[in-house]
Every structure is written in C-alpha cells, then in structure tokens.
Amino acid sequence: MKFKHVILLTLAILFLDQALKVYIKTHYHMGQENVLIPAIPWLRFHFLENEGMAYGWKLAGSWGKIALTVFRLIAVGFGTYYIFSVIQKRYHIGYIICCTFIYAGAIGNLIDSLFYGMIFEFSDPYSENLARGFWQDGFMGGYEGFLHGRVVDMLYIPIIENGSFPTWFPIWGGESFVFFRPVFNIADAAISGGVFAILIFQNRFFPALPAAETKTDTEQAAAE
C-alpha cells in the first residue's frame, strides 16, 4: 500500500464526515432527532455539539478548549509521520488501513475544532442554523474564534431504548438503561472501528515469529 492510497482513503472518509456534519449543522436545530428509516426505528439522527472529547469529556474554560485542539493537532501530525513510517516498513495492509481510519477520524474532528466556530453561527435550539460567520462576517464571524469550534455529532443508535437491569444486578439493579446511548459522528466511528479492528486482528497483523527466528544472538552463538 502506498501513501497516495492512504491520502485517497483519508479524503474519502473526510468527505463523508464533513458533508454529513455540514448538512446536520445547516438543517437541524440543537436536540432535533429524526428516525432515518421507519422500518429501523433505532437508526436516527440526533443533533448535538460536543465541546470536548468522546462522551462529552472536556477541559474547563477557554484555555482547556485550546489545549484540547492543540493536542488533536499534534496527534494528527504524529499520525502523519507514523503512517508514512509503517508504509516504508511494509506493515500488513490491513493494519495500515486501520491506522488510516483512525488518522482520518482524528482529522475530521480536528477540522470542527479549528474552524467551525468561525464558519457557523450558534446552534439555536428553536430554529435551523445557517452557515454564516466566515462567509458573511469574515474571520470575526461565527459563534467562537479559531480553535474553539465544537464537534458536531449526529449518529444515534439506541438499539435497546427502554431496557432495565434485573433487580438482582449489582449497583444498577432495577434501573432503566439505553443501549447504545452515545451520540457520535463518522469520524468517531472511523476511530473506534480502526482501534477495534486492530485489537481483533492483531494476530494477523503481527504474526508471531517462529521460535528459531526469535533467539537472541547469545542463544544462537551458544547453540553453535
């Protein structure tokens, strides 16, 4: 696999991720939820904006948001170097693809953090949004400045929405639960999918060397 193939796959994931985010941001109001396919009621769009990391974790204050965005930027820079390195070392193509999914997902959410605060207006919960800030007011427009954008989330799949734990279950016995509760986006899915695939197929990506090939130089010398 060549680096140009990584670039093409990354661009494809970014296009899908950003196209859906822009559509949701410009056509949905905050908290709006729609079932996508009537026959599959648990497959939905639910518009949320995430100021921090996965599951809503965040660092407090403006400087916390800047620190998180800079961290994402550094991670993407390291990811570029790492993918180029594993291609040169001819790692398993499946591993490279998984790394590319993680890499593209990180870039997708980084774009939101860097620019969405300048491009879009605040998500009014009572009306649809318009892409206005950057286009109408220049760099001074939008709901926040550079590095302060919020990540757009919309994918919601509550397969079990009205479940409840059995009364004998520790701690949460008798309480209701939703599975799967998090609201995420295509970039998040790419990151999670890449990580899980590496964990599942790690034996295929990194096959164990035969015992004879793993001997140390000292062991080989002693054997001779």
C-alpha positions in Angstrom: 0.0 0.0 0.0 1.4 3.4 -1.0 1.0 6.7 0.7 -1.2 8.1 -2.1 -3.7 5.3 -1.3 -3.7 6.5 2.3 -4.4 10.0 1.1 -7.3 8.9 -1.1 -8.9 6.8 1.7 -8.4 9.7 4.2 -10.0 12.2 1.8 -13.0 9.8 1.2 -13.6 9.5 5.0 -13.2 13.2 5.5 -15.7 14.0 2.7 -18.4 11.8 4.2 -17.7 13.1 7.7 -17.7 16.8 6.8 -20.6 16.6 4.3 -22.8 15.0 6.9 -21.7 17.4 9.6 -22.4 20.5 7.4 -25.8 19.1 6.4 -26.8 18.5 10.1 -25.4 21.9 11.2 -27.3 23.7 8.4 -30.6 21.8 8.5 -31.2 20.7 12.1 -31.7 22.6 15.3 -30.0 21.6 18.5 -31.5 18.5 20.0 -33.6 17.7 16.9 -34.0 13.9 16.4 -35.3 12.1 13.3 -35.7 8.4 12.5 -33.8 7.7 9.3 -35.7 4.6 8.2 -39.2 3.9 9.6 -38.5 0.1 9.5 -35.4 0.6 11.7 -36.6 3.0 14.4 -33.3 2.8 16.4 -31.3 4.3 13.5 -31.5 8.1 14.0 -30.0 11.5 13.6 -29.8 13.4 16.9 -28.0 16.7 16.6 -25.6 17.6 19.4 -22.4 19.6 19.7 -19.5 18.3 21.7 -17.1 20.9 23.2 -14.6 18.3 24.3 -13.6 14.7 23.8 -15.6 11.5 23.4 -18.7 11.1 25.7 -18.6 14.8 26.4 -15.5 14.9 28.4 -13.8 18.3 28.3 -11.2 20.5 29.9 -12.6 23.5 31.7 -12.5 27.1 30.3 -11.3 28.6 27.1 -7.7 27.5 27.6 -8.9 24.0 28.1 -10.6 24.1 24.7 -7.4 25.5 23.1 -5.3 22.8 24.8 -7.6 20.0 23.5 -7.5 21.4 20.0 -3.7 21.7 20.0 -3.4 18.2 21.4 -5.5 17.0 18.4 -3.3 18.9 16.1 -0.2 17.3 17.5 -1.8 13.9 17.3 -2.6 14.4 13.7 1.0 15.5 13.0 2.3 12.4 14.7 -0.2 10.2 12.8 1.1 11.5 9.5 4.7 10.5 10.5 3.6 7.2 11.9 1.6 6.1 8.8 4.4 7.1 6.5 6.8 5.0 8.7 4.6 1.9 8.7 4.2 2.1 4.9 8.0 2.3 4.5 8.4 -0.7 6.8 5.8 -2.7 4.7 3.4 -3.4 7.6 0.3 -5.5 6.9 -2.0 -3.7 4.6 -4.9 -4.3 7.0 -3.0 -2.6 9.8 -2.2 0.4 7.6 -5.9 0.7 6.6 -6.9 0.6 10.3 -4.4 3.3 11.1 -5.7 5.4 8.2 -9.2 5.2 9.6 -8.0 6.4 13.0 -5.9 9.1 11.3 -8.8 10.3 9.1 -11.2 10.4 12.1 -8.8 12.5 14.1 -8.5 15.0 11.2 -12.3 15.1 10.9 -12.9 16.2 14.5 -9.9 18.5 14.3 -11.5 20.4 11.4 -14.5 21.0 13.6 -12.4 22.3 16.5 -10.3 24.5 14.3 -12.8 26.2 12.0 -16.5 25.5 12.9 -16.5 28.3 15.5 -15.7 30.8 12.7 -17.9 29.3 9.9 -21.2 28.7 11.7 -23.5 30.7 14.0 -24.5 29.4 17.4 -26.9 26.4 17.2 -30.2 27.9 18.2 -32.4 25.1 19.7 -35.5 26.7 18.3 -34.5 27.4 14.6 -32.4 25.9 11.9 -28.9 27.1 11.5 -27.2 28.8 8.6 -23.5 28.7 7.6 -22.9 32.4 8.0 -20.0 33.5 10.2 -17.0 33.1 8.0 -18.9 33.7 4.7 -20.7 36.9 5.8 -18.6 38.4 8.5 -15.1 37.3 7.7 -12.9 35.8 10.5 -14.7 37.9 13.1 -18.0 36.0 12.5 -19.3 32.7 13.9 -20.1 31.6 17.5 -16.5 31.3 18.6 -13.0 32.1 17.4 -10.2 30.0 15.9 -9.5 26.7 17.9 -12.8 27.0 19.8 -15.2 25.1 17.4 -17.5 22.4 18.7 -17.5 18.9 17.2 -20.8 18.1 15.5 -22.4 14.7 16.5 -25.5 13.2 15.0 -25.5 9.4 14.8 -27.7 7.8 17.4 -28.5 4.0 17.5 -30.4 3.2 20.7 -31.0 -0.5 19.9 -32.4 -1.1 23.3 -34.2 2.1 24.4 -36.4 1.1 27.3 -34.4 -1.6 28.9 -34.0 -2.2 32.6 -31.4 -4.0 34.7 -32.7 -7.0 36.7 -33.3 -6.3 40.4 -30.5 -8.6 41.4 -28.0 -6.8 39.3 -25.3 -5.0 41.4 -25.5 -1.2 41.9 -27.9 -0.6 39.0 -30.5 -3.2 39.8 -34.0 -2.2 38.7 -32.8 1.0 36.9 -33.5 1.7 33.3 -30.9 1.9 30.6 -30.4 2.7 26.9 -28.1 0.6 24.6 -26.3 2.2 22.7 -26.5 5.7 24.3 -23.6 7.8 22.9 -24.2 10.2 20.0 -21.3 10.2 17.6 -20.2 11.0 14.1 -18.5 9.4 11.1 -15.0 10.5 12.4 -15.7 8.9 15.8 -16.9 5.7 14.1 -13.7 5.6 11.9 -11.5 6.0 15.0 -13.4 3.3 17.0 -13.6 1.0 14.1 -9.9 1.2 13.4 -9.0 0.6 17.1 -11.3 -2.4 17.4 -10.1 -3.9 14.2 -6.5 -3.7 15.3 -7.4 -5.4 18.6 -9.4 -8.1 16.9 -6.9 -8.9 14.1 -3.7 -8.2 15.8 -2.5 -11.8 15.5 -2.9 -11.5 11.7 -1.3 -8.1 11.5 1.6 -9.1 13.8 2.1 -12.8 13.4 4.4 -14.4 15.9 7.8 -15.3 14.6 8.9 -19.0 14.7 10.9 -19.8 17.8 14.1 -20.3 15.8 13.8 -16.8 14.5 13.3 -15.2 17.9 16.5 -16.5 19.5 18.9 -13.9 20.7 22.4 -13.6 19.3 23.8 -15.1 22.5 21.5 -18.1 22.3 22.4 -18.7 18.7 26.2 -18.4 19.5 25.8 -20.9 22.3 23.9 -23.3 20.1 26.7 -23.2 17.6 
